[in-house]
Structures are given as structure tokens and as C-alpha cells.
Amino acid sequence: MRRIILFITFLFLLLTSCKQDVDFTTSEPSYSVSNGPLRTYRGNTGDSIFKAKVDVNILKRNLSEPLGVQINAFGSFEVYWDNVLLGTNGQMAKPGRAEIYGTETTFYQVPDELAKPGKHAVTVVGTQSAMGDEERNVNIKLRAYVRLLREPLLIMSFVNIMAGAFLIAAIYYFFLFVNSSRKEIPVLLFGIICLFFFTLLILEYSKYYIDIPYTRFYIRLQIIGWLTFAISILIPWYFMLQFGFKKKRLFLLVFIIILVVIYTVNYGHYDLTAMLFSYTMWVASMIIAVKAVLQKIKGGLIMLCGLLLSAAINKFVVYDFGLFITFTIIILCMLYLHTIRTKAIEEAHNASLLLSSRLQLELLKKNIQPHFLRNTLTSLIDWIEESPKQGVVFIRALAEEFDIMNTISEETLIPIRQEIELCRKHLEIMSFRKEVCYNWEEKDIDENETIPPAIIHTILENGITHSMPPKQGCIHFCLSYAKKENYKQYELLTLAENRKPNKKSSNGTGFKYIKARLNESYGSNWNFESHATEHGWLTTIKILDNK
Amino acid sequence: MKVLIIEDEARIARRIERMTRNFFDKDLQIILCDSIENGQNCIENEAIDLLLLDLNLNGEDGFDILQSCVAKSFQTIIISAYTDKAITAFSYGVLDFVPKPFDEVRLSQAFMRFMTPGKQTGRDTQFLAVKKAKTIRLVNIKDIRYIKGAGIYTELHLADGHIELHDKSLEALEKLLPPIFERIHKSYILCWHEADKLIVEAGGKYSMLLKNGENLPVGRLKYKEIRHKLI
């Protein structure tokens, strides 16, 4: 919010400072090479000295402020005001001496006695031995000299604040990315965008304090062009990631092609290219934002508003600033989106903690839920009354199952052997209760493997519940393990006649527990299947390798 | 006498069977079922007198079967681990709820309830389940004005004037109904709220005038008790 206020003040300052304080008109420059005839173009002058003359007419100005001249031109030259030398820019070529390149923008003070309202002539005399093909016009601008110098300072002060903020943001997000256990691409992307934007700002305004020889004038513009290109790609990409956009690659590819086309078609028109880049980016972001709003994704509306606002501002402000304001608003939106996302992650984390403790409880409840405990106790009483010795064996089995439950209750993964022990104890108890023979078999168990606690136990419980007691013999449970190329698999086969399925089956809660446990430990990298087979029931748990 | 035991745990089923035999010792026929499906078949095909039902069978909720059972002529005793379901069970009109684990004493108490004729104390029945075509309808006890015995059935006379048939005998219902209901005649159970005046008619006949103007006979043996209660 503070940054937004800062920006608005900044805008006002710019608008007020842009007001022309000198009322003047200029003529088109007329050129002559080596004192030749006057002409309207300069041509490739090479080492020859050219002269460019611009007539200016000062209509009105504040006479208490010294007058300044701003000249935008390529070459190394001397500047004359009514034939009085104001200053030089670089050093022009002379026979036997190479040119020392001047810079593109220069400022000169006009002596007060020459700066009266009326007609004057500005003459630029110099050479442009390099980049002869570049025929940039000589542009003259008159302002109070102090303002000419102060304006860049004013702009710089705000731009540096902004750039600093983005630099800090970039560093912060890089650190966040490096130190986070989840290497999240959006975080990295955002860091890169902030860094690029910082560089863009610094480069764009470096013209005010670095004398770039005109021969290198376009290098800066080229870098700015590439940065704009990169940012124009990264921002929609970031939004796509943030809003879970489908067909990201296709969209991005089309987008890049459009940008490249813009670049090639308008090659050399740096400002236009950058503007078209940002427009394309804006349209792409808009598509994503509208889609996000339609899908009711959190943050979509904010993003849409931000984009509309940036468009509105862009319409009313000179392009040069418009671009940066657009970018800043969009990046602010992104920052906001990022906080929303962080909040969501935090909430998901809390939820997962909550789930873990709920699962712990669920596990503990398995042994104290009335159906298990009271039925077990009832059978136990009966055993003790009927045959105390067997009753004692029963009690010990029960105590051992409780023991195992107790040790595993706080774990999220336990050794497979412990799980098997739990199952065997449970079968022992159930055989006392149901007076059915239960037989446990295992195949190819890898003792080093782990598994979420009590999930096979839960499948076993279901197996006991849904199997008809056999007239003769035992109910067989067979646990087998298999390690395949990119997954491992547990299969529990119950060999018994299934009871007829009931509409209101209680499978739900048991399966929910298993699935929640698998989720907790393996994310989405698992598969759970349970279905009747010819001879009983087969449950398969597939744990996929981490991608 | 026929007793049906629906219980999925073999050990517990045998325990219940043993205790039931000990209690009733004479010509007793016990049928054991380990699933609701078998149990329901048995109920359809055998004329049983008493049902001992576990509420959670192989992971299935026994309340469905309970609703259809209580509409029948036999009495139902629940033997269940889910003690928190006791109140609900009573409101459906079961004779007793024996929580697991149980001993012989507790089970005998339930059987005593079954054997003792007349009213039981502290009944909480709120509904009577009535069979209608193929569905079960729950009649709120509050809507019953009086109940009339009609052979092996009973007629529930409701406040809105409707009459519903119930499969349980007047004797069986008497055990289930809350204290507000009084047996006033060998063929009538009356809700006290409906009673207006006790009338002595010529010839030593007694009758009860109800608030809606209906007249119900009062048994000679019941007269004293009822007069006492009215005063």
C-alpha cells in the first residue's frame, strides 16, 4: 500500500516537473557537410565535419533562471548558440586525430545575455565517424538549466527506491528458494522476475548518470529489449503456475512465437518493440486472469483489477514511465498472489498436522472402540469361565496387540515386520473370539521395508468381517510383496467365501483410514484397490517411486 | 418356546445360548444366526417368541432389522457392545438392552422382564413400529389414545381417529409402554391423559368416559385400582 502511495506522489511530481517552463519553437535542422550546400538530411558524413543548424524562437521564459539547452544527437561536436561556443561533446575527428566519441544526450548552459526572447540559432559542428548509417536527427530542447539537471535526479530518486525494493525482493525470494525444502518453481520465477525488473529499472535510467558513447547507445536499448522480452514471458508463466493453468507449454510456446515475431518485424525500433512486448504480456496475463476469475480461483479478481488499473495508467502516462508502472502494478499483484499462496501452503501444512493427529487417534481408537473391546471382553469372560488356561493365552495375545498398537501409535511409518506382528496378534485374538481358524502366510517380505501403521491390519479386519466362517478348515490370509521397476506392491489375499455385500457397508471408514495414511506418507504416489475374487478377496496397495 | 439369537461372534453366541438354556430349562428351541440376512429369513419362517439381537453384525448396522423386529409379535432383547445406542433402542420399543460384556445375572434380569406379566417400571418406549404393506411406520406413543386387544393383534387408536394394527399382543405391549398407560380391562390399555370420568353402570358394570366422549369398559378386578388412581 505504501508503495502505491509513493507511486502516486511520484506521478504527480513527474507531471508537475514535466510542465514546460520555456515557451519556444524550433525549426527542422538544416545540414551542410564541409561547408557545402544546405540540405535537410545529413547523410553518411564519415570523418568529414558536418554542421547542423536549428533555428529556435524563444517566445517567453522566466528570465531569472539561466537557460539550458538539451541536445540529443549522435556524434562528437561543438555547440554554438548564436555563434558563441557553449560547450563540446566528445572531440571531433581531425586529420591525424581520431574522434573521441560523444554521448547521446548533453546539456549546456546559455549565457544570460544571449538568452533573451526572440530568434536564435543553435549550431552543432562535429563529426560522426562511427555508425555512419545512423542518421539520428539533432534534437534541441530548451529549459531552465537547473531544471534540466534536476529532473533526472528527481526521477532517479524514485526509480532507485523502486529498484531497491525489487532487488531486496529478488534476494529474499532467491534465499527462500534455496532454503526451502520444497523447491517451488514459482518462488524462483518470482525472484528472477524481480531481479530482471531491478536490472531493467537501473539500465533504463543509467542514461542519466553514465556517459555512454553514442557508438554504444544501442547496446543499452538492446539489453532493455531482451529484459522486457524475458519479463514478458516470465510474468504470464508465473501466473499460469500460480493459477494452475492447463496447457502451460502450448500457451507459452504460442506466446513466445508472438514475441519473436514482434521482435523480428520491428527490429531496431526498441521503444516500439518493448511496448508491443508489454502489450502482448498484458493480453496474455489478462487471458489467464479472466480464466482464473471464471474458475473462481482465489486472487484472480485482484489480478484482473491490477491489470485493468495498469492499463488505465498506461493510457494516461507517457510510455517510458507507463511501462514501469504497469510492471510494478503487476509485480505487486504477483507479490499479493504469492502471499495468498503462502497462506494456503501454511493452511495445508496445518491441516496435514491435524490429519496426522487425527489418524493417530483413529489408530488408538481401533483398540478401544466398543465393538472391538466389549466383544473381546465378553468372549474373554467366557473363556475364563470355561477354560481359564486358554483365557490366559487370550489375555496375553490381547496385551501384546495393545503393546504393539501403543508403540506404533505415534509413527507414520513402521517396519513391515511390526505390522505383520500386529496382524498375527489380531488374528490370534479373533480366533479366540470367533472360534474360526485363521491362517497367516507371507511371501517375499522385504524386512527393510516400512509401511504406514495398521493399514494391513485394517484390511485384515475387513477380511475377517466380510468372510463367512468356513465349514471346515481355515480362512487364509496371504500377504505378498513385490518390488517392480517403478513401484512396490503389497497384496493381501483373503481365501474365504465372501458374505453377501450389504448396501450399508462399513468399508468406508476403514478404507478412508488406509487412504489417509497412504496420502500422509506418499502424497499421491500410491494406488489402492480392493475387490472380490473367485476365491475370496484381494487388496492391492501399490506404492509408486517418487518421480 | 422358540428363541432366536442373532450374534456374529461364535463364542458369544454360544455363551448366550448356554445362559438362555440355563434360565428357561424346559422345552426350549434355540436358533443361532450369525448374520442379519439369515436372521431375517429365520424371523419370516419361524414363529419365534423372543429375539436376542446384536446391533452390529459384521460391520452392518442392526437398527434396520430392529425396526422390522419390533413391529412383530415377539419381544426383542438387545445384547450389544454399543451402550450409547441403548436409549435409541428403548425408544424403538425393545424389552431390554444388555450391554456387553454381560454375565448370567444381567441376562437373567432381562429374561425375568420377559417372563413377568404386567407392567414394567421405567419404560422409555417412544414409538411403536407398525407394519404397513411392506414398510414399517413408527407411531409416536403420544399419539395413542388407547389400545384394544383384537385376538392376536392389537388396535392402536390414535388421536387423529385412525386405527393402526400392531402384531404384538396386549400383554407384550403392556411391558413396553411407559407408566402413563394403564391396563383397564383385559382388552384395553388406556392412556391416562385421555381419561375423564369413571362411570358405574347398572348391573355392576364399570366404564371409563374418555375426553372425546368415547366409552371404554373397565374390568371388574381393575376397578378398585383405577378408582384409587383417579382420586
Interface residues (C-beta under 8 A of the other chain):
Chain A: P370 H371 L373 R374 N375 L377 T378 S379 L380 I381 D382 W383 F432 R433 K434 E435 V436 N462 T465 H466 P469 R499 K500 N502 K504 S505 S506 N507
Chain B: D8 E9 A10 R11 I12 R14 R15 D34 S35 I36 E37 N56 N58 G59 E60 D61 D64 A81 Y82 T83 D84 P99 K100 P101 F102 D103
